[in-house]
Amino acid sequence: MNLKEHLQLVPKLPGCYQMKNDKGEIIYIGKAKNLQNRLRSYFTGSHDAKTTRMIQDITTFEYIVTSSELEAFLLELNFIKEYRPKYNILLMDDKTYPYICITGEEHPRLVITRDINHWLAKKGKLFGPYPNAKAARDIVEMLNKIYPFRKCVKLPKKPCLYYFLGQCLAPCINVVTQETYDGLKQEVATFLNGNDTSILKKIEAKMLEASENLEFEKAIEYREMINSIKTVKDEQKMTLDDKINRDIFGYFAKDDIIAIQVFHMRSGKVTERNGEVFDLYGSVDEALTSYISQFYLLKNNIKPTEILIPYVEDVELLKSSLETKVIIPIKGLKKKLVDLVSENAKINLENWQKLRLQKVSRTKDAAARLGEILGIPFPAVMEIFDNSNIGGASAVSAMVTYIDGVPSPKDYRKYKIRTVSGADDFKTMQEVIKRRYTRVLRENLRKPNLILVDGGKPQVNAAVQTLKSIGIEDISVAGIVKDDKHRTRALVNQNGEEIIVDKKDNVFLLLEAMQNEVHRYAISYFKNVHTKSAFASKLDEIKGIGPNRKKVLLTNFDSLEDIQNASLDKLKALGFPEKIATHLLKSLSGSDTLS
């Protein structure tokens, strides 16, 4: 059944739909008040460039009818979370933002948490979110030095160092009343909600006390805290006097790109902000609605008392799904706040576009220029090889992959050399190229447009000859030559001709980056193999350590030193008889007695 026939069967009811490509992968998920009208809109009329590209990838679709548009909206979110389709607005990752928490324990602690559903957080008091995790950690560290909350996860039987530093009330040995904790919590809450008067006075007192006691380093530390707090206070211009906790969203869209920003206002003051830039497929309304709903319903950020947003058609859906006050201000200070957040989104998008242009110039454009220099089509996929060994021992090779001039770590590969004895770079290259591309042929994997080898004419010849021997002649090969100081110097093409590249050119910078990356990856793997090889060789010399016991040791320890430092009980727990374990430890320590 083709798409037209399929569309005729779609009901005019609310529901959620999934667009799929020719591999059966879900590439876009949406919701609709009228499924037939919404789905027809994709395949009739004209669209912007990015939506057109998405439609070209669609080969089929599925849908689920729901009882209401709200139900379709929530179902859409669940599917987005599960399948993470490439064309949907997706928040950067699955991490939630950190919050500062005064735990709800009998003896509370001041901690950072990302799990707002944990019982400690639910029974405690949360402040945030803090998109800048370092800032949150710094604040908690500062407050824990000033306020003597409990620091230990479990109460010890005797006081710890924090008690003697004056940073803990030591409930392990002292009776601490609820009133005392309530006072501490109120002061911290006052500070975290934006009112820093009391805490400034407390830090100033501690600074003077430290100065009088000639503890100048501590006094300087307190002075820096004061300066930081004053700086934040002086820079804070966005305020409302109503002390309400609210989040303010804004956006800016241009050239099929959308930037979305959110400012977090706590107790009337903006404390944090965050936002992202996305490719825009479909309407701005859909993008903004999806972002806001994911922000709260998928990432479990705490919903404030009030959310301010620009106009969106689906505002009633947001209100129903978020179950909090969602306002589209049309005048006054709240409208100015939304406009200001949108202006920040505009600046963010413009900066992102400038950085992207610079990146493209250094990467994709440089890769295109590299193709021109070598006289080949644009090398979209490049695979780069490097060998590493010491006198032929523990020989390895590594391959890194660059796509459009950017490294693709998931496509990196490493090889332990099997057939070459001694330091023979030519034969090592032959083995690795044969193993890699025999597998590419056998499993019908993606071929690169260009193979780069670390070396000159001999290494290039080794790669070319090996490719021909397995029937591959449609992949270009080149070498990256180093100077006597092991720095990138030139290119060698498939004909053995050396090509000097201007060191100021982005092509040279790309070549240098690729050579450094593959060398780093090869050396890292070599060190691991060499260490394990030396490790295994030493174990072979010890009586009673056969293949099975050696495997247990290699699995559970990273080095001979780790085994040497292991206890007899641990080795016995791993299945070693006491006599064998004792002999092993004696052999590694070089001693006849085991202390």
C-alpha positions, 0 to 999 in steps of 0.5 A: 500500500502506498502513502496515498492509499494509506492516508485515505484510511486515516481517521479524522480523530485525535492521536499520535503518529510515527514517521518511519524510514526505509529501515523501519526506524522511527524518525519523527513523532507527532500528535494531532487533533485530527490525524488525517488532516495533519498527516495529509499536510506533510504530503501536500503543498510546499514546505521549508527546506528541512521539513522537505528533507525529513519528508523525503526520508519517510516511507511509511507511518503508523498512528494510534487513535486517542480519546483526546488531544491531551492524551495524544500529547502525553503519548507523544512525549512517552514515545519521544523519550523511548525512541528519541527520533532524529527529527524531533526536538530532543533535549541534549541528554538524559541527565537532569539538572542538579538541585541543592537540597536540604534533606528531610532527615532528622539531622539534615544535610546540605547536598547536590541531587539530580534525583528529585523523586528520592525520598530525601529530596521529597521530604526535604527542600529543593532549590534550583535547578542549576544548569551550571553544576560547578556553580551548584557544587561551589555554593554547597561547599561554601554553605557547608563551611558556614553552616554546621549541617551534618556531613556524614551519610551515616552517624559515626560513633564519635565526632569527626574532623568537621566538628573540630573545624566548627562545621558540624554540630556533631549529632553523633554525640550531642543533642541537637534540637529541631529548633536549631536545625529550623534556624539553620535551614531558614538562613540557607533558604533565605540565601538560596532564594536571593536574599543574601543580607544575613549570610553576608554579615555572617561571612564578614564576621568570620573574615574578621575573626580569622584576621584577628586570629592571624589566619590570613589564608582563611580570611582571604577565602571569606573575602572572596566569598563576599566579593562573589556574592556582591558581584552576583547581587550587583549584576542582578537586574531582572527582578519582580517584587512578588517573590514568586518562583517562575520560569520564563521561556523565550525563543528565536528562529531563523534559517530553519534553526531555533534557539530556546532559552529558559530563565529560572526566577526564584523569589523574584530574582533570576538565579540561573538560565539555560537553553539549546539550539536545534534544527527546526522541522515543522512549526515554531509552536510545535518546537517550543511546546515540545521543548517545554513539555520535555523540560518538565515531564521527561527531565522531571524538573520541578515545576515552579508556581508560574511559567511565562511563555511567548504565544503558542497555539497549544497553551491549553495543552501545556496547562493541562499536562503541566498542571501549573499556571502557564501565562502568555503575557501581552503587556507589562513587566512580565511581557518585557521579561519574555521579550528579554529571554527571547533576545537572549535566545537570538544572541545565542543563535547568532553566536552558534551560527558564527561558531558553526561557520568557523567549525565548518571552515576548519572541518568540512571545508578543510576536508573538501580542500584535502580532496581537491589537493589529492584530486579526488571527490569530497572525502566524506568518510576518512579512516586513518591508521597508525602502528605502535610497538617497542622493538616489535614487542606488543605490536598494535595498530589503531584506526580512527574515523573522521566524518565530514572532517569531524572525529567519530569515536564510535567508529574507532577500531584497534588491532593487536598484530598477529602475523608480524614478528619484529618491527616491520611497519610495511607488513604490519600495515598490510595485515591491518589493512587486509583485516579491516577491509576484508571484513568491510567486504564480507559484512558489506560495511560502509567504505571510506572515501579516503584511507590515510596512513601514518607514514610515507611512500612505503606505507602508502604502497603497503595499503594500495597493494593490500587493497588490490589483493582483496579486490578493492580499487575504488578507495583512495589512499594517502600518507601523512609524513612527519618531520624529524621532530615527529610533527606533521610535515606533508602529504604523500599521494597514491602515486608516491608524490609528496605534497607540501601543505601550508601550515597556516591552511585549515587543511594542514590543521585538519591533517595535524589533528587527525595524525595526533588523534590516531597516534594518541589512540594507538599509543593508549592501546599499545600501553594497555597491551604492553602492560598486560603482556608483561603482566601475563609473562611474569605470571607464567613464571610462577609455579601453580599459576596455570591458564585458568588461574592466570585468567582470573588474575588478569580479569580481577587485577590491572597490574602485578602491583595490584596483586602484590598489594592484595590480601591473602583473603581476597585471593582465597575468595577468588578461588585460590588455595591458601598455599598457591595464594601464599606462594604467588604473593611471595613470588611477586614480592621477591621474599621468602616470608609473607608478612 
